[in-house]
Structures are given as structure tokens and as C-alpha cells.
Amino acid sequence: MRLDGRRGSDNIQDRRGTSFNKIGGIGGGIVGVIIVAVITLLSGGDLGDVAQQAMNAMQENQVTQSSPVDDPESQRLYDLSSKVLAGTEDVWTREFRQQGWGEYEPPQMVIYSGAIQTGCGQGTSQIGPFYCSADKTVYIDLDFFKNMQSQIGASGDFCYAYVIAHEVGHHVQNLLGILEKAHSQMSRLPEKEANQISVRLELQADYFAGVWGHDDNEMFGSIEPGDVEAAINAASKIGDDYLQKKAYGREMPDSFNHGRSEWRVRWLTKGLKSGDASLGDTFSVPYGQF
């Protein structure tokens, strides 16, 4: 992915460099929590039960140590995150105006290590990158990017950018009122039906990530050979069916909350091809026919 000469975002905060001792029973490290970390990858909205699952999965009385802030790879990933966030600002400012959605309000991004308090509750690196609608902020522990290759067999700068763009896609949903409406419906439904709405949210965020990729490339010529394939590979590795088979040897469709791999790939690809945010209505498609 070409990012040389690109501006960084002013809406990013670096909160690395702090250690947390026994915060809510959160332990350190990503090793041993692949299912918790990956199944919740790219999850949007309030942390709620997702964060609690991560906390319950960790042993008490351990210490979460921060990553060195002067590590060259960490600094490179920080710069990448800042430039990708700036790209989402440019793309969605233009898209909102073209769609007649008013002025785009960019999200904040917080880079942290280990654990952090958010407007949605306690967040940890074990749940992966996430968006909190309460404070309109994307939270990322850069160690997640470092471990993507070993955990899900996906890596590359455009792949990391896809993760960021997906979380910003949840912010777009929040600004449009989609997230609030969906969460309200989910709170009143049985788990199976609520999960289906969650799938629709995640697929739409994938589509919005694709729209960003299309428009960012149009504006800046950012996509290089192999970039799209890397992002598609990542999408295929974070489908619920793929992860459940990897973890349990079978899939459990009623518990899907992000969608099948083929669905995620399809909606990401649609966004990359169209570049039109108005075509990403995943809520009007019959469930299972994505």
C-alpha cells in the first residue's frame, strides 16, 4: 500500500506506555486467546458481553505489560494507522457530501497497549480492534497487527488498513443512525435473531471498508499489486464458519455474529468495486442470501 507523502490524522491519540495490574481480572498477552481475539475481530458498537468474555478468558492476578513505544515496527504501524485514518477522513468527507448526508464528523482513534477504559467500558487487546459508539472512538492495540499473521494467516499494510476502515465503517453507521437502531432492536430480540442483526452490521461495515479502499485508491493511488488479495484473504479468515471450524471442528450458524467467510469477502469486494456507499444496504437482503 502506497502511503509515502500522505498526511497523518490529527484525530489520533497515543496512550501506549502504561502497564495495568489486575484490571478486572485481565491478564497479559494474546497467546492462548485466539478464539476470543479473532472471533471478536472487527466488532462494532458497545463492548458489553464481548469485553466480559475476554476478561473471563484471562487468568486473574497477571500483569499486562505495555509494548515498547520506541519499537521501530510499532512506530511504523502507528504512522500507518494515522495515515489510513486521515484517508478515511478524506474519503468519507467527500462521500457524505456526495450522498447528501451532511458534514462528516471523523472519529477519534486511540492507540493503546494491554487494556484501556472507554466510553463503552473496559477494553483489552484480547478482543481486537473495536469501535465504541459512546465516545465515537476506534481503539487499536498495535500488537494485534503484529500477530495477525500467526493467528489468522493474514498480514500486509492494506490488510491492516482494511481492519481500520472496517471500524471506521461502524462509525459511519453510528453517524447515520444505523448502529443505534440496530442495537435497539438487538436488545429486544432473542439471541439468534439479535445475532442476525449483528451479522448485517458487520457485513455493511465490510462494504464500507471496501468503499474506502476504492475511493482512497481513486484519490491517492494507494493500492498496489497484491493489496486487494491480501484484504480478501483476511476477510476469508475471519468468517464465523471458518473460525468455528478451526476452534470446534464444526460451525454453529445460530451463533454467527459476523457472517460467513464468503459473505464477508463478497461485501468487501462489492464495496471495492462500486465505491458507492449508498449500495451497501445489508438490511434489505433476506438473511442467508448475502
Secondary structure, DSSP 8 states (H G I E B T S, - for coil): ---TT----SSEEE--S--EESSTT--S-STT-HHHHHHTTTB-S--HHHHHHHHHHS-TT-EE----TT-HHHHHHHHHHHHHHHHHHHHHHHHHHHHT-------EEEEESSEEEETTEEEEGGG-SEEETTTTEEEEETHHHHHHHHHHS--SHHHHHHHHHHHHHHHHHHHTTHHHHHHHHHHTS-HHHHHHHHHHHHHHHHHHHHHHHHHHHHHH----TTHHHHHHHHHHHS-HHHHHHHHHSS--GGG-SS--HHHHHHHHHHHHHH--GGG---SSS-TT--
